[in-house]
Every structure is written in C-alpha cells, then in structure tokens.
Amino acid sequence: MALIDQNDILENDLKKTNQLKMIFKRFCRNKMALFGTVVIMLVIFMALFAPVLAPFRYDEQNLRNTLQPPSSTYIFGTDQFGRDVFSRVIYGARISLMVGFGASLLGFIMGGIIGAIAGYFGGVVDNVLMRFVDIILSIPALMMAISISAMLGPGLFNAIIAISIGGVGTFSRITRAAVITVRGNEYIEAAHAIGAGHLRTIRKHVLPNIAAPLIVQVSLTVAGSIMAGAGLSFIGLGIQPPIAEWGSMLAAGRSFIRFNWWLSTFPGLAIMVTVYGFNLMGDGLRDALDPRLKN
C-alpha cells in the first residue's frame, strides 16, 4: 500500500511538472506577453535599485536649475523646485508598484474568501454574501476609492485599502464561479468521505484547482490599481508630496504643461508603459492557462 501511494504521489508530481512545462511553453510562444514581462521586470528592477540608478535623490532641490529642459545632466529635465524628474520617475515606480500589488493582493484575499465560501456552501450563505457583493459592484470602483480615501485621509496605506475594496466584487464573482465548477468533482467527494473538514477541503483541494483564473485576474488588476492610485494622487487623495509618485507628478506638472511639457510627459509615459506591460502579461497568462488552447 505504501509503495502504491508513493507511486501515485510521484505520478501526480510528474503530471504537475508536465503541465507547468506546457504552460511555460505556451506563454513563451506569445511574443507580446514576453515583451510585457520584460517591461514589468525592468520596472521592478528600477524600483528595487532606485538609490543606485537615480542620479539624484527624489527630494533634492536645486533652485538655480528650476524648470530645466531635458539635457545630458538632467535626462528628463527638472521641475519647479529644481528636482530631477528622471530620479523622481525612478523612485515613483516604488510607490506605484506598492499600490498596484498591495491593492490587488488585498482585494484578492478579501474577495477570494467571500467567493470561496459562497461557492462552496451555496444556499443561504451564497445568497447573503452575493447580495453584499452586488452592493459593492453597483458602485463604480473609482468613485468608491475616492469616497473611502476621502474618509480615511490621504496616504499610501489608506490608498491601498480604498482601491482594494473596489476589486473585492470582481474577485468574489470569479472565485465563486470557479468553486461552483469544481465542488461537485470526485476528489471533493473523496475528501469528504475520508473525513476532511470544510476548511481543509477548500484549502487543499478547491483553491489549487481554481488558481488559474485568479492568477490572471490578479495580474490584470495590478494595472488597474496602478492607474487608480495615480488617479487618487492626481486629485490630492493619494500619496502626498514631496514623496515621488507618478500621479502627483502629473498633477504638479499640469500647471506648466504649455511651456514645460516634460513635467507631465515622462510620469504619464511611465504609467502608460507599466500598465501596458501588465496588460500584455495578463493576456499572455490567460492564453497560456486556458486548457482549450492545448495542442
């Protein structure tokens, strides 16, 4: 019996390894997805090594060189306080990625728990939780983020909370639908037959088998969270100066856009390229994880 169990375990591990290899091959065949991944890796690298890559500190002022156009000394020019825009764009990647990943993961955790419980138990529990989710979905995510951020006050952590709540509804719906499709499978019934509790069944058997759509949704939500965080900072409800953040840099450069175009152009391009990269990678993951695309 022990030998049979060990052989089953080895066979399952081999199947999982083969599946991962197939997913990786399908992902690598998507050139645009690879391009998006490279863009994201470069942005992450820039954020991690900002003190090394940035020629100046993000808050270093030089009032003798205010509003300087792009040059060999100041690659992206300087702002109205003489701060190097290139350095601030590099440091701004840290805040934008923290907001993007933080809000997406927090929304995934909250929405995943609600959706998993609703889909697994069904009945009254499902109806109650989904009516709560319907209330969340009835409010535009950006309007909800603005309202919550205005109530909690500006700041990084408050912005993450405000943005994440707007994504709870989407994650709940996706998780619930995925759980409903697997809860009647034989391995779930087998887990119940050997006496596995509900929590263990959800954690060990349900969630691993619905991971694919959730991973794709997280990767796509990061892009939306970055844009939402920039939007909150743009209207003064997100990250506050002098901290470098792309949305607040856009807001600061708005008054100078006619004659000092670089103040808004480069932060805007940073947002656009980063969001584009996450969207490309998310689309590639969706195609690679879709079993209908197997050869």
Secondary structure, DSSP 8 states (H G I E B T S, - for coil): -HHHHHHHHHHHHHHHHHHHHHHHHHHHH-HHHHHHHHHHHHHHHHHHTHHHH-SS-TT---GGGTT--S-SSSTT-B-TTS-BHHHHHHHHHHHHHHHHHHHHHHHHHHHHHHHHHHHHH-HHHHHHHHHHHHHHHTS-HHHHHHHHHHHH-SSHHHHHHHHHHHHHHHHHHHHHHHHHHHTTSHHHHHHHHTT--HHHHIIIIIGGGGHHHHHHHHHHHHHHHHHHHHHHHHTTSSS-TTS--HHHHHHHHGGGTTT-THHHHHHHHHHHHHHHHHHHHHHHHHHHH-GGG--
